[in-house]
């Protein structure tokens, strides 16, 4: 795992750990974010807002998510598939 991936994984886990699981859709994640959809995540010189991640990864999301780890795993995998990590 690269430093960038580890850093982003930590940020995502921290941000989404307070969501009310199971989360049935993207809107179920918004209340957990400190700045809602404008919340940004930065790692390795890259930056993504929650809205950008939702847009990029919407076709890959496998809702419902029962826990934060499964959600973060899918976000990381999606960014790798998009060659952004």
TORKOL-4160 file (C-alpha; in steps of 0.2 Angstrom, whole numbers, padded with zeros to 4 digits, m for minus):
85
<pt num="1" X="0000" Y="0000" Z="0000"/>
<pt num="2" X="0007" Y="0017" Z="m0005"/>
<pt num="3" X="0009" Y="0031" Z="0007"/>
<pt num="4" X="m0005" Y="0041" Z="m0003"/>
<pt num="5" X="m0017" Y="0026" Z="m0001"/>
<pt num="6" X="m0014" Y="0024" Z="0017"/>
<pt num="7" X="m0016" Y="0043" Z="0020"/>
<pt num="8" X="m0032" Y="0043" Z="0010"/>
<pt num="9" X="m0039" Y="0027" Z="0018"/>
<pt num="10" X="m0036" Y="0035" Z="0036"/>
<pt num="11" X="m0045" Y="0051" Z="0031"/>
<pt num="12" X="m0060" Y="0042" Z="0023"/>
<pt num="13" X="m0061" Y="0030" Z="0038"/>
<pt num="14" X="m0061" Y="0045" Z="0050"/>
<pt num="15" X="m0074" Y="0054" Z="0040"/>
<pt num="16" X="m0086" Y="0040" Z="0037"/>
<pt num="17" X="m0084" Y="0031" Z="0054"/>
<pt num="18" X="m0098" Y="0041" Z="0061"/>
<pt num="19" X="m0111" Y="0037" Z="0048"/>
<pt num="20" X="m0126" Y="0027" Z="0053"/>
<pt num="21" X="m0123" Y="0010" Z="0047"/>
<pt num="22" X="m0130" Y="0001" Z="0037"/>
<pt num="23" X="m0129" Y="0015" Z="0024"/>
<pt num="24" X="m0142" Y="0012" Z="0010"/>
<pt num="25" X="m0136" Y="0026" Z="m0002"/>
<pt num="26" X="m0124" Y="0041" Z="m0004"/>
<pt num="27" X="m0136" Y="0053" Z="0005"/>
<pt num="28" X="m0134" Y="0042" Z="0021"/>
<pt num="29" X="m0116" Y="0047" Z="0021"/>
<pt num="30" X="m0118" Y="0066" Z="0020"/>
<pt num="31" X="m0123" Y="0068" Z="0039"/>
<pt num="32" X="m0106" Y="0060" Z="0044"/>
<pt num="33" X="m0096" Y="0073" Z="0034"/>
<pt num="34" X="m0090" Y="0089" Z="0043"/>
<pt num="35" X="m0093" Y="0100" Z="0028"/>
<pt num="36" X="m0106" Y="0089" Z="0019"/>
<pt num="37" X="m0103" Y="0086" Z="0001"/>
<pt num="38" X="m0090" Y="0099" Z="0001"/>
<pt num="39" X="m0079" Y="0090" Z="0013"/>
<pt num="40" X="m0062" Y="0087" Z="0004"/>
<pt num="41" X="m0050" Y="0073" Z="0006"/>
<pt num="42" X="m0031" Y="0076" Z="0002"/>
<pt num="43" X="m0017" Y="0063" Z="0000"/>
<pt num="44" X="m0001" Y="0063" Z="m0010"/>
<pt num="45" X="m0004" Y="0080" Z="m0017"/>
<pt num="46" X="m0021" Y="0075" Z="m0024"/>
<pt num="47" X="m0038" Y="0082" Z="m0018"/>
<pt num="48" X="m0056" Y="0076" Z="m0020"/>
<pt num="49" X="m0072" Y="0083" Z="m0013"/>
<pt num="50" X="m0085" Y="0070" Z="m0006"/>
<pt num="51" X="m0096" Y="0076" Z="m0021"/>
<pt num="52" X="m0082" Y="0072" Z="m0034"/>
<pt num="53" X="m0079" Y="0055" Z="m0026"/>
<pt num="54" X="m0098" Y="0051" Z="m0026"/>
<pt num="55" X="m0099" Y="0056" Z="m0045"/>
<pt num="56" X="m0083" Y="0046" Z="m0050"/>
<pt num="57" X="m0088" Y="0031" Z="m0040"/>
<pt num="58" X="m0107" Y="0030" Z="m0041"/>
<pt num="59" X="m0107" Y="0016" Z="m0054"/>
<pt num="60" X="m0095" Y="0006" Z="m0042"/>
<pt num="61" X="m0104" Y="0008" Z="m0026"/>
<pt num="62" X="m0112" Y="m0007" Z="m0019"/>
<pt num="63" X="m0125" Y="m0001" Z="m0006"/>
<pt num="64" X="m0129" Y="m0005" Z="0007"/>
<pt num="65" X="m0113" Y="m0004" Z="0016"/>
<pt num="66" X="m0113" Y="m0012" Z="0033"/>
<pt num="67" X="m0097" Y="m0004" Z="0040"/>
<pt num="68" X="m0084" Y="0009" Z="0036"/>
<pt num="69" X="m0071" Y="m0003" Z="0030"/>
<pt num="70" X="m0081" Y="m0010" Z="0016"/>
<pt num="71" X="m0086" Y="0007" Z="0010"/>
<pt num="72" X="m0068" Y="0014" Z="0011"/>
<pt num="73" X="m0061" Y="m0002" Z="0002"/>
<pt num="74" X="m0073" Y="0001" Z="m0013"/>
<pt num="75" X="m0068" Y="0020" Z="m0013"/>
<pt num="76" X="m0050" Y="0015" Z="m0014"/>
<pt num="77" X="m0053" Y="0002" Z="m0027"/>
<pt num="78" X="m0063" Y="0014" Z="m0038"/>
<pt num="79" X="m0049" Y="0027" Z="m0037"/>
<pt num="80" X="m0037" Y="0014" Z="m0042"/>
<pt num="81" X="m0048" Y="0009" Z="m0057"/>
<pt num="82" X="m0049" Y="0027" Z="m0062"/>
<pt num="83" X="m0030" Y="0028" Z="m0061"/>
<pt num="84" X="m0031" Y="0042" Z="m0048"/>
<pt num="85" X="m0022" Y="0032" Z="m0035"/>
